[in-house]
């Protein structure tokens, strides 16, 4: 799979293709043991960092991932690294074995909900693409901090339910009561106890019989 090495410009940082030239800067900020305390990877020496970076570069060459160095724009210094994608070449799938599509129109089955995990400006064109689908989705959902009133009005005029500036995972946890397990106030008062959903692990449903 061909993955083009691109540069992504942001307001405060720039993501540029990861390279061995970033090693010194990454070693200066990335060898603190606390950074790796809760991960399966542990980098303690500059050599560990070199192996880590080279592995990411090899994944890019093999078409498995797009690794980036995070550059602080004010100083031009690498302050971290990240990568996008976890691609399985033989199956041409991405993200935990789920097939992905380049656009909504390429999805070969009806879509119940279109979730927009992009900025507010991008929500407009994505909404237009969603409204061109047949059949139409039932819900248009914009993630936290994403709000586009014009796009929302167009979708509602077509009969879609619209949610803006909300996270589906958080809302499910709030409505089911799961979020209270972590000490978070769900802001839900009910005399009905939610029931467990499915088997194999503890998960609440939205049903309150």
N, C-alpha and C positions, 0 to 999 in steps of 0.2 A: 504494500500500500504506500502511495506517495504522500508524504507529509511535508508540506512546504514550511521551511523555517521562516517565520514571520516575526516582526517586531511590533509590540502592542504598546502604544503610548497612553499614559494616564496623566492625571494632574500632578501627582507627587512622585510616582514611580514609573519606570519603563520596564517592560518585560522583553528581553532580547534573547536570542538563541543561546543556550548554555554552552560554554566552551571551556577548555582547560586554562585559558587566560584569566578566568574568573577565580582560579584556585586560591591564590594568596588572600584575596579579599574575603572569600567564603570561609577560609580557615580562620581568619581573624575574628569572625563573628559566629561561626557555626560549630565550634568544638566545646562549647559549654555543656557539661553532662546533663544539666537540667533541661536542655532543649530536647534531649532524646529519652528523657525519663519514662515517658509513657508510649514509646514507639517500639516497634520490633527491630529498628535499626539503631546502632550506637556508634557514633563517630567520635574517636578520642584523639586521633593524630592527623597531621597533614596527609599522611599516606592513606588513612581511612577516607579522608575527603576526596583524594585523587581517585580512588577506586569507585567511590560513590558517584562522582561526576562522570567518570569515564563510562560507568554502567548506564547512566542516563543518556549519554551521547550515543552509545551503542544501540540503545532502544530506539532512538530517533532514526538512526541509520537503517534499522531493521523494520521501520514503519510501525513500531509498537507504541510510541508515545511522542509528545512534544515537550521537551524540557526547556525551561527558561531560567535565566538569571534575573533576579529582581534588582533593578538599578535605581538608587535614589537619584532623582533628577537634579536636585540641588548640588550634589557633590560628584555625580557620575560614578559612584562607588557601588559595587555589588554588596547588597545587604541580606541576601537570601536567594533561595531558588525554589522553583515549583515546577510542576509538570501537569499537562492535560492529557487525558485519554489513557485507556488501558485496553489496547486493541488486540484481539485474537485474529491473527492473519488467516489461518485455515478456514475459519467460519465467517470471516468478514463481519464480525460483530464487535460491539463495544459496550463497556459498562456492565459487568456481571453477566455477560452472555446474552444481553438483550440487543436485538437488531435495531439499528438507528437509521434515520432517514434524513436527507439533506434539507427537506422542506415538508411542510404539512401536507401539501398536495400529493406527495409521493407515498403517504401512508395508505395502504390498500384496504383499510377497514374503517368503520365509523369511529370518530373520536368523541368521547363524552365530555372531556374537559381539556381546554388548552390553558396550560400554565405558562405565564410569561416571566422568565427568570432573567430578564434583560433590563436596561435602564428605561426610564419613562418615555424618552423620545423613540426608542425602538419599539415600544408597545403599539404605536400607531400602525406601522407596516405589518406587524405580526397579526394585529387584529384584522386588518384587511384580508390577509391570507386566510385567516380562520373563517371569515365571513364568506369566502369563496368556496368553502367546502360543501359537499353534498353527500349526506345530510349535514346540516349545521350542528356544531357542538351544542351541548346544553349549557355549558358554563365557560366563561372567560375569567381566568384568575390571574391577578397581577401580584407578584411576590412583595415581601416587605420593602418599603421605600419606593415602590413602583406605582405611579399614579398618572393616568392619562384620561382626563375627563372627556375629551373629544372622542377618543376611542371607545370609552365606556358607553357614551351616548349612542354611538353607531351600533354597538353590539346589542344594547338594550332595545333599540328600535327594531332589531331583527328577532327579538324574543329571547335572547340569551340572558341568563343570570350573570351578573358581573360582581366580582369581589376585587377590591384594590387594597394594596398596602397590608396584606395579611399573608401568613404562611400556612398552607394546608396542614402540615404536620403539627404545628403549634395549636391550630384551631381544633384539630381532631383530639389532641390531648386535653385541651381545655373543655370541650363539650362532653368527652367521655369520662373525664375525671382523672385520666392517667397523669396529667401534668402535676396534680397535687401530690403524687408520690415523691416528687422532688422538692416539695415544700413551696411550690408556686401556687398562688391564689388563682383558682380557675374562674372566679367571678360567677360561678354557677351555683344556684341553690335549688335543690330538688329533694323531694321526699322519696323518690324512686331510686333504687340502687341499680347502677349499670351492670349488665351481665358480661361474663367472659365471652370472648370471641375466638372461635377456632380451637385448635388443639396444639399441644406441644410446648407452648409457653404462655405466660400470663399476659393477656392483652384484653382490654376492655372494648366493648362495642359501643355504638351510639344508641343502642336500644335500651330503653328503661321501661320494662313491662309493668 
